[in-house]
Amino acid sequence: MADEYGEWPLKRLNTEVVASGPKSAGDMDREQAREAFQRILDLKPDQTTLGAFWLANRWKKNNPEELGAYVDVMYEESRHTAAPDADPVDCGANYDGKARSAVLGVAAGIVAAAAGTPIVVHSGDHVPSQKEVAYKHVLDALGVRTELTPEASARMVDEHGFGFYYQPAFNPTVDALWDRRDKMGVRTFVNTVETLANPADAAVHLGSFYHLAFAEKMVETVRESEHAGFERVLMFQGLEGYDDVRPGSTTVAEWDAGSDLADFTIETPEYGMDFETEDLHVEDVAADSATITKDVLSGERTDQFHDAVLVNAALRLYARTDVDTLDEGIEAAERVISDGTAEALLADLRAF
């Protein structure tokens, strides 16, 4: 029987479509997926039924049509945004954060912004399932305001070239799912779609993957979505699911609207990142990442963290096509560190 949403309550979807088992489950069509997420964002589903639906989606693995539908419902039902006049790179790292290695995206983003590429980062606050350190926590440790309205975040971008958007402010209904997601104990499709929330309406998205197939799925999701609006996507193999590039032989995936996804391999030692992943591990991820950020931006630190920040900043410049090569991006990053521009930008952000 149809109700205000349609004909597919979550229990029926579980029984007839998605929850018969990892191998026998079917995929939803676009309208079924839209209706499912509308019901979820209304915050009224039976808790047992919701948990079963999320777990079934995890078992069967969502396809891009389903994910694109989820993204569109998130835009329509939850997302409140304010776009800056600048056209930034949207950095949507996994919201549940990092537990072992330093978060380098704050330093890399500030360096890129100082070099002329506007950057937007966004996260929540210890988002499930990992509930680890994300952009917000490093910025908090640096003394940069994070609990901002979307309008204030947009102003930060326009005034300083770097801005942070806070999930409870720009994506409040998705944020309201925090407790239910925490009770799951594992990631759900919400962990995927929230990274595509694009609170600044940017044309360029930067993200990461473990296997190239995930980058392919994300690009197809952007294509399937009616609202995501990205015209260019750059993704690379990152550390702990974050947008910090992995040392060594690393795959980069690049897509522009109207073209096919392309991929290529970079050898990070050729760009100064000649060390192992473990060399980027820290004890206190939030506090140590903040200290590393300050020391790299001031020029006091020239070790492996400095080298990694240069490459990550260069990838952000390359994402927006502000440079043609990573070598050019590294040169620009080195320049704004050595002349004090990057350190001054951090001071401006702390005073915002």
C-alpha positions in Angstrom: 0.0 0.0 0.0 1.3 3.4 -1.0 1.9 6.1 1.6 3.2 9.7 1.5 6.6 8.5 0.2 5.5 5.8 -2.3 5.1 2.1 -2.4 8.5 0.9 -1.1 8.9 1.1 2.7 12.3 -0.1 3.9 10.9 -3.4 5.2 9.5 -4.2 1.7 12.8 -3.3 0.1 14.6 -5.5 2.5 12.3 -8.5 1.8 11.8 -8.1 -1.9 15.0 -6.5 -3.2 18.1 -5.9 -1.2 18.3 -8.2 1.8 18.1 -11.7 0.5 21.8 -12.2 0.9 25.2 -10.9 -0.4 25.0 -12.9 -3.7 21.2 -13.1 -4.4 20.3 -9.5 -3.5 19.0 -7.2 -6.2 19.7 -3.6 -7.0 17.1 -0.9 -6.5 16.0 1.3 -9.4 16.5 5.1 -9.0 13.0 5.8 -7.6 13.3 3.0 -5.1 16.6 4.3 -3.8 15.3 7.9 -3.7 12.2 6.8 -1.7 14.4 4.8 0.7 16.7 7.7 1.5 13.7 10.1 1.8 12.3 7.8 4.5 15.6 7.6 6.3 16.1 11.4 6.3 12.7 11.8 7.7 14.3 10.2 10.8 11.3 8.0 11.5 12.2 4.5 10.3 12.0 1.5 12.6 15.5 1.2 14.0 15.8 -2.5 13.4 14.5 -2.2 9.8 16.9 0.7 9.2 19.9 -1.3 10.5 18.9 -4.2 8.3 18.6 -2.0 5.2 22.0 -0.3 5.8 23.7 -3.7 6.3 22.0 -5.2 3.2 23.3 -2.3 1.1 26.7 -2.9 2.5 26.6 -6.6 1.7 25.3 -6.2 -1.9 27.4 -3.0 -2.6 25.5 0.0 -4.0 25.7 0.7 -7.7 26.2 4.3 -9.1 22.5 4.7 -9.9 21.6 4.0 -6.3 24.4 6.2 -4.9 23.4 9.0 -7.3 19.8 8.9 -6.1 21.0 9.0 -2.5 23.2 12.1 -3.3 20.3 13.8 -4.9 17.9 13.2 -1.9 20.7 14.5 0.4 20.9 17.7 -1.6 17.1 18.1 -1.7 16.3 17.1 1.9 19.4 18.0 4.0 22.0 20.2 2.4 22.0 23.9 3.2 24.9 25.6 1.5 26.4 29.0 0.6 28.7 29.2 -2.4 31.6 31.6 -2.3 32.4 33.8 -5.2 35.7 31.9 -5.6 35.6 28.6 -7.5 37.4 26.3 -5.0 38.5 22.7 -5.1 36.2 20.6 -3.0 38.2 18.3 -0.7 35.8 15.6 0.6 37.8 13.2 2.6 36.2 10.3 4.5 34.4 11.9 7.5 35.2 9.2 9.9 38.8 10.2 9.8 42.3 8.9 10.4 43.7 6.9 13.3 47.4 6.5 12.6 48.9 8.9 10.1 49.0 12.7 10.2 46.2 14.6 8.5 48.1 16.6 5.9 45.2 18.1 4.0 45.0 21.2 6.2 48.7 22.1 5.5 48.4 21.1 1.9 45.2 23.1 1.4 46.6 26.2 3.0 49.7 26.0 0.9 47.6 25.5 -2.3 45.4 28.5 -1.3 48.5 30.6 -0.7 49.6 29.7 -4.2 46.3 30.8 -5.7 44.1 27.7 -5.7 41.0 28.2 -3.5 40.3 25.2 -1.3 37.3 24.0 0.6 37.4 21.2 3.2 34.5 19.8 5.1 33.8 17.2 7.8 31.7 16.4 10.9 32.8 15.7 14.4 34.1 12.1 15.1 31.7 10.6 12.5 31.0 6.9 12.8 32.1 4.3 12.3 35.7 5.0 13.1 35.0 8.3 14.8 38.7 9.3 14.3 40.4 12.6 13.5 39.2 14.7 10.5 39.7 18.2 9.2 37.7 19.8 12.0 39.9 18.4 14.7 43.2 19.6 13.2 41.7 23.0 12.6 40.4 23.1 16.2 43.9 22.2 17.4 45.3 25.1 15.3 42.9 27.6 16.8 40.9 28.0 13.6 37.1 28.4 14.0 35.2 25.4 12.7 31.6 25.6 14.0 30.6 28.1 11.3 27.4 28.8 9.4 27.7 28.0 5.7 27.6 31.7 5.0 30.6 32.3 7.3 32.4 29.4 5.6 31.8 31.0 2.2 33.1 34.3 3.5 36.2 32.5 4.8 36.9 31.1 1.4 36.5 34.5 -0.3 38.6 36.4 2.2 41.4 33.9 2.6 41.2 31.3 -0.2 40.7 28.4 2.3 37.5 27.6 4.0 36.0 24.9 6.3 32.3 23.8 6.2 30.9 22.0 9.2 28.5 19.1 8.6 26.0 19.9 11.4 25.6 23.4 9.9 25.3 22.6 6.2 24.0 19.0 6.2 22.0 18.8 9.4 19.6 16.0 8.7 22.5 13.7 7.7 24.3 14.7 10.8 21.2 13.8 12.8 21.7 10.2 11.8 24.9 10.1 13.9 23.5 7.9 16.7 22.0 5.4 14.4 25.2 5.2 12.4 27.2 4.7 15.5 25.0 1.8 16.6 25.7 0.1 13.3 29.4 -0.4 14.1 30.3 -0.4 10.4 30.3 2.1 7.6 27.2 2.6 5.6 26.5 4.2 2.2 26.0 7.5 4.1 29.8 7.5 4.6 30.2 7.6 0.8 27.5 10.1 -0.2 28.3 12.7 2.5 31.8 13.2 1.0 30.0 14.4 -2.2 27.9 17.0 -0.3 29.9 19.8 -2.0 28.8 22.6 0.4 30.5 25.3 -1.7 29.0 24.3 -5.0 32.5 23.7 -6.4 33.1 22.5 -9.9 36.1 20.4 -8.9 36.2 17.5 -6.5 39.3 15.9 -5.0 39.1 12.6 -3.2 40.9 9.3 -2.6 40.5 5.6 -3.1 42.1 2.3 -2.1 41.2 0.5 -5.4 40.7 2.2 -8.7 37.3 0.6 -9.0 36.1 2.9 -6.2 37.2 6.0 -8.2 35.3 4.6 -11.2 32.2 4.2 -9.0 32.5 7.7 -7.6 32.7 9.2 -11.1 29.7 7.2 -12.3 27.9 8.4 -9.2 28.6 12.0 -10.1 27.3 11.3 -13.6 24.2 9.6 -12.2 23.4 12.5 -9.8 21.3 15.3 -11.0 22.6 17.7 -8.4 26.3 17.0 -7.6 27.4 19.4 -10.3 31.1 18.5 -10.5 32.7 19.1 -13.8 36.1 17.6 -12.9 37.2 14.9 -10.4 40.7 14.0 -9.3 41.2 11.1 -7.0 44.3 9.2 -5.9 45.3 6.3 -3.6 45.2 7.9 -0.2 46.2 7.1 3.4 43.5 5.6 5.6 40.8 6.6 3.1 41.8 10.3 3.4 42.9 12.7 0.7 46.6 12.5 1.6 48.5 10.7 -1.2 50.1 7.4 -0.4 53.9 7.2 -0.7 55.3 4.9 -3.4 53.8 3.8 -6.7 50.4 5.5 -6.6 47.5 5.6 -9.0 45.8 8.9 -9.9 42.4 9.0 -11.5 41.2 12.0 -13.5 37.9 12.8 -15.0 36.4 15.8 -16.9 32.8 16.1 -17.8 32.1 14.7 -21.3 35.1 12.4 -21.2 36.0 9.0 -19.9 37.9 8.4 -16.6 41.7 8.3 -17.2 44.3 7.0 -14.8 48.0 7.2 -14.5 50.7 6.2 -12.0 53.1 8.5 -10.2 56.2 7.4 -8.4 56.2 9.7 -5.4 60.0 9.4 -4.8 60.4 11.2 -8.0 58.6 14.1 -6.4 60.5 14.1 -3.1 58.2 11.6 -1.2 60.9 8.9 -0.8 59.8 7.2 2.3 57.3 4.6 3.7 53.8 5.0 4.8 54.8 4.3 8.4 57.1 7.4 8.3 53.9 9.5 8.3 52.5 7.9 11.4 52.1 10.0 14.6 51.0 9.3 18.2 48.3 12.0 18.7 46.8 12.5 15.2 45.0 15.8 15.9 47.7 17.5 18.0 50.6 16.2 16.0 49.0 17.1 12.7 48.5 20.7 14.0 52.1 20.9 15.1 53.3 19.5 11.7 51.1 22.0 9.9 52.5 25.0 11.8 56.1 23.8 11.4 55.8 23.1 7.7 54.1 26.4 6.9 56.7 28.3 8.9 59.6 26.6 7.0 61.0 25.2 10.2 60.3 21.6 9.1 61.9 20.1 6.1 61.5 16.4 6.7 59.1 13.8 5.2 56.1 15.7 6.4 57.3 18.8 4.5 57.8 16.7 1.4 54.4 15.1 1.6 52.7 18.5 2.1 54.4 19.7 -1.1 53.1 16.8 -3.2 49.6 17.0 -1.7 49.5 20.8 -2.3 50.6 20.2 -5.9 47.8 17.7 -6.5 45.3 20.3 -5.4 46.7 22.9 -7.8 46.7 20.3 -10.5 43.1 19.3 -9.7 41.9 22.8 -10.6 44.2 22.9 -13.6 46.1 25.9 -12.1 49.3 24.0 -13.0 50.0 21.6 -15.9 52.3 19.3 -14.0 53.0 18.2 -10.4 56.5 19.6 -10.7 55.1 23.1 -11.4 52.8 22.6 -8.4 55.6 21.7 -6.1 57.6 24.7 -7.2 54.6 27.0 -6.4 54.2 25.3 -3.0 57.8 25.7 -2.2 57.7 29.3 -3.1 54.8 30.3 -0.8 56.3 28.5 2.1 59.7 30.1 1.6 58.4 33.6 1.2 56.1 33.3 4.3 52.8 33.6 2.4 51.5 30.2 3.6 52.4 31.0 7.2 50.7 34.4 7.0 47.5 32.7 5.6 47.4 30.4 8.6 47.6 33.5 10.9 44.7 35.0 9.0 42.6 31.9 9.3 43.2 31.8 13.1 42.1 35.5 13.3 38.9 34.9 11.2 
